[in-house]
Amino acid sequence: MSLFMENLISERLGGKMFGKDTTIYKFEKIKRAKKAAMKDNPGMELIDMGVGEPDAMAHHDVVKVLQIEAEKRENRFYSDNGIDDFKAAAAGYMKKRFGVEMDSATQVNHCIGSKPALALFPIALINPGDIALMTVPGYPVSGTTTKYLGGDVYNIPLLKENAFLPDLDSIPEDVCKKAKFLYLNYPNNPTGVLAPKEFYEKVVAFAKKNDVAVVSDAAYIELTYGEEPISFLSVDGAMDVGIEIHSLSKSFNMTGWRIGFVCGNEHLVKAFATVKDNNDSGQFIPIQKAACYCLEHPELIEPTKKKYSRRLNMLANVLRKHGFDVEEPKGTFYLYFGIPKATASGRKFENGEQFCDYLIREKLISSVPWDDAGNFLRFSATFVADTVAEEERIAKIIDERLSSETFLFD
């Protein structure tokens, strides 16, 4: 039976070697380290700074809309490529929030969360031998699908010395000739930086020069602090070369609801819709109706922004107290910071993964390591805390646990 199936599994998943790979990936390592740490310290609370999804529920008004719409008989059907009400709400939101005008009938399409959109979009563009330009560290989904399709991925590092923006001029000419799309994500996970308008203008010029489509992942666009968010599509010429993917998961606390939208260039949106229509039958209509309410009431985001801003400030202050070079992010709910070289007691760290493991096992503080472009760690401000006092308690625990060691950075 096992041998029979081994001969059937596709080569893109490893063929006969599928399931036999002994490589332990970082999230599995984190999971194992957390389990071991809790077993060895049964009376000690594990502080989880690694979870990258909101800790709160969607607003009760949004939940009420879902309940009401779910009770309507006419909403039981497939929605295919989305209801007109949601497309209109998305177009209205783009105009109100970012000054971007578009035709809801031809330039907007719903998606069952941004992840499926990012996974499906390469099917509309990639042929064997084509290249996807992906930024690292970052969300790898579009690159994974590109490889499944026989394409290749060219990774562009997000370096601190470049303000965590990709250096488009560094991409070799032969890579540019084979590239079909450039993936961007700002506000950026995990670095927390925003892309300025000047950078987006350069992206448009790059895309036109090299015949490359642009996929702007705007999942965190509403979670910004101190600056108004910019949509890539608001830049002159962007609509000619790209699309933007929006999600309600992070800003409206709707991660598990799985709802978002793709918008922008009419031809690319149509191509995405064609691919999507052959992969799913649309999100549950009442969820789309509830999402309409969200898009028409962006003020619902404000309490969430204040909460994350407060928490990020607390965490950054604690880390700075112990020698870490940390700046509060201008967007997302992540702190991204370099790791120490060692501790005064003699522990040495060659990469973020080692330091992450140390924090879990020795301090019972969980995080996520990133070693793609330097050795960094990511803290998420989405830990569960229902009051400000509870937030302060968690920050105090982290402070106390880090105080038992002196970290060396040079």
N, C-alpha and C positions, 0 to 999 in steps of 0.2 A: 504493500500500500504506500509506504513512505517512498520507496524507490520509484514507484509509478508517478507520484506527484513531483518528485525531484526532476524528472525528465520533462515536466510540463511547465514549471515556473519560468517566467520570462528572464532573459539575460539582464534586463534592466534592474531586476530585483536580485540578481545574483545567480540565476539559473540553479544548477545543482548545489551551489554553495549557500543558497538561501536558508537562513536559520542556523547556519553553522559558523557564522562570523563570531569570533570570540572578543572582538573589540568592544570595550565598554564605553559608551558615549557619556558625555559630561552630565547630562541630566539623570542618567541611571546611576552614575557615581555619586551625585548629590543625594539621590534617593537612598542609596545604601548607607552613605555616611550619616544621614539624618537618623535612619533606623538604628544604626549602631550607637550613635551618640545618646539617643533617648534610652536605649537599653542599658548603657553604662552609667547613665545619670537619671535614674527614675524619678527623682524628686526635683529635677531642674527643668524649668520651662524652656522650650526651644523657641527662639525668636526667628520667625521666618520672614526674611527680607527678599525672598526670591520669587514669590508669586506675582505674576504679571497681569493680574486681572482685578477689577474693582472689588472692594470688600463690601460695598453697600448694594442695596436693592434699587431697582428702577423706582422712580417717583410714583407715589400712590395714584396720582391722576393718570399716569401712563398705564399702570396695571388695571385701573378701572376701565379705560378705553378697551384694552384687550378683553376684559371680561364681558363687556357689553357686546362687542363685535363678535365674540366667540359664540354668543347665544343666538346669532342671526343665521337662519337657515341658508340664506344666499351666500354666506361666506365659507361654505364647506367645500367649494370646488377648488380644483387646481388653479393656480394663478399664473402658471407658465412664466412669461418674462415680466411679470409684475402688473399691478393694477395702475390705472391712469392716475388715480388720486395720489399714489405714492410718488410717481414720476413728477407730477405737478408740484408736490410739496418739496421734492428734492431740488427742482429747478428754482422754485421760489426761495428756498434756503440759500442756494448758491448766489442768487442775486442780492438778497438782503444782507448776507454775511460777508461776501467777498466781492460784490460788484460784478459778478460774472453772469452774463445773460446767455441763455441757451433754450433750445426748443425741447420741451419735455417729451415730446413724442418721438424725436429722432436722436437726441443727444444724451438721454438718460436711460439707464436700465438697472433694475434692482439686482442684488446678489444676496446669497444666503451667508452673509458675513464677508469680510474682505479676504480671508484666507482662501476660500474657494475661487474668488475672482482672480486672485494672484496665481492660483494653480491652473486655472482654465485659460487665462489670457495668452500664454505662450502658444497654445494650440492654434490660435488665429494667425500667428506670425512665423513660428519656427519650422524650418525644414532641416533635414540632416545636414550637418556641417555649419549651420548658422550659429552665431554667438549671442548670448545674453550678457549684457554688462551689468554686473551686480556689485553693490557696495558691501564691504565687510569692515567691522562686524555688522550684522543685520539679519533680516528675516529672509531665509533662503528658499522659500516655497517656489517662486517663479523659476529660480535656477534649477531646482530639482526636476520640475516638469520639463524644462528645456533639455536636460540630460536624458530624460525618458524618451524624448522625441528624436534623439540622435544629434542634438545640438551640443554646444560647448558653453562653458561659463568662463568669463574673464572677470576676476575679482579686482575691484578698485578699493584700496585701503582708505579708511577714514582716519587720518592721522591728526594728532593734536596740533602739530605745527601748521596744518592746513585748516585749522578751525573746524576739524571734523567734516570737511566738505571734500568730495572726490575731486582729484586733480584730473580733469578731462584732457588736459594737454599731455599727460603722461601716457595715455593709451596709444600703443603702437599703431602705425598706419594700417598694417595688414589686419589687425584686429578690428579696426574701425570699418574696413571694407566688408567684413563678414558679419558685423554686428547688426542685429535686427531691432533690439530695444535696449533702453537704459532704464534700470530700476532705481528710483529715488524714494526716500522715506524721511520727510521732514514735517513737523518736529520729529527728531530722529530717535529711534530705539536702537541701541541703548544710550547714546551719548547725551541726549536731551537738548541738542542744539537746534536752532531754527536756521532755515536757509534765507538769506537776504534776497531781495528782488534782483540785485545785480547778478547773483549766481544763477537764478532762473533765466535771466536774459542770456547768459552765456550758454546755458543748457539748450535754449531754443536755437541759438546760432549753431551749436554743435550738432544738434539733431538735423537741421536743414542741410548743413554741409555734408554730413555723412549718411543721409537717408536713414536715420535711426528714429524709431518711435520712442516716446517717453511714457513710462508708467509711473505716475506719482502716487505713492501710498500715503494718504493723508489721515490715517487712523487716529492720530493724536492731535489733529489740527486745532481742536477746540481747547486743548489743555495747554495753554500758554500763560506765562506769567510776566507781566510788565510790558509786553509788546503785543500788538494786534497780529493775529495770524494772517499769513499771505497764502492764497491759493496759487498754485503753479499756473492754473488756467487764467488767472487775472493778468498775466504778463503778455504783452503784445507778441503775437505769433504762436503762443503756446497751443491754442486751439487747433492750429494747423498740424501739429506734430504729436499731440499726446492725449492721454486720458488721465483722469484722477479718480482714485478709489476712496470713497468715504465710508466710515463705519460708525455705527451708533454704540458700539460695544463699550468703549472706554469713557467717552464723555457723558453718556446717558445711563451708564451702569446696566447695559443690556448685553453683556458678553454671551450668555447662553441663549439669548433670543435669536441670534444669527440673522442680522439684517444690516444691509449697507447698500451702496449704489455706486455704479460706474458712470462717469459722465465725461464729456469732452468731444473730441473729434467724431463727427457723425459716422464716418466710414469705420473707424475702429470700434465704436460702440456697437454698430450693426454687426461687425465681425464677432465681437464678444458675445452678443445676444444670440447669434447663430450657434456658437459653440455651446453656450449655456443651455439653450433650448434642447440640445441633444444629451444633456447631462442631468438635468433635474426638471421638476415640474413646478418650480416656484415656491417661495416661502408662504406659509399659512397666511391667508388674507388678514385675519385679525391682528397679526403681528405687524403687517404693513400699515394697517390703520393706526395702530398705536405709535408706530414710527412717524407717521404723518403728524401726529400731535406733538411729538418731540421736535421735529424739524420746524414746526410752526411756533414753538415755544423754546427758543435757545436759551432763554433766561434760566431754565431749569439747570443749566450747567454751572452757574455761578457758585452755589454752595460746594459743589464738588471741587472746583478750582481752588477755592479758599482752603478747603481741607488739605488738598495735596500740597499747596504752597506752604502751609503751616508745617506739615509733617516733613517736607523736604528741608525746610529751614532748620528744624529741630535736629534731624539726622546729620546735616552738613556741619552744624555747630559741634556736635559730639565728635565727629570724625576729625575735624580741624583741631580740636582740643588734644587729640592724640597724634598729631603730626601729619595727618593725611592732607594732601593738596586737593581740596574739593571746592567746586563752585556750584551754587544752586543752578539747576538747569533752567533754561528759558522755556522749555516745553516738556511734555510727557510727565510721567510720575516716577522717573528713575534718577538716581544719582550714579554717575559713572566716574570712577576715580582709580588712579594708579595704585598698585600694591606696594608694600614695603619690600626691601631687599632681604631683611632679616629681622630678628628680635635680639634684644640685648642678652637674652638667655641662651642664644646660640642657634635658634631655628633659622634656616635659610629657605627662601622661596624663589624658585626659578621662573614661575609663571602664575597666572591668576588661578589656575585650577588647583595648584598646591596650596595657595593661600586660602582659597575657598574651603578646601578640605580641612585645613587647620582651624578656621573659624568655627566650622560645624562641630568638629570633634572636641576641640579644646574650649571653645567659648559658647557653644550651642547657639550660634548665630548663622543662619543660612542665607546664602546669596547666590548669584550667578556669575561665573568667571567668563571673561572674554579675552582671548589671546590671539585674535586675528590680526590686530594692528597695534601691537604693544600689549603689555600685561595689565589688564584692568579687571575691576570688579563692578558689579551692578547691584545696587540696593533698590528695592521697589518700595514706594510709600503706600502700597495697597494692603499693608498688614491690617488684621482685624482689630479695630478699636472703635467703640461706639461713642466715646466721649473724649474731650480734650485731656481730661485727667488721665484716661487710659493711654492716650498717645504719649503723654509725658512720662508715665510709668515705664512704658516700653523703651523710650529714649534713655531713661535713667538706667535701666538694666543693661543696655548696650554700653553705656558710659562706664558702668561699674566693671563689667566684664573685660573691657579693653584696658581698664586702668591697672589690671594685674600684670601687664606686660609693657615694655618699652619697645616701640617699633623704630627700625632704622631704615632710612630711605636713600642714603648715599653709599 
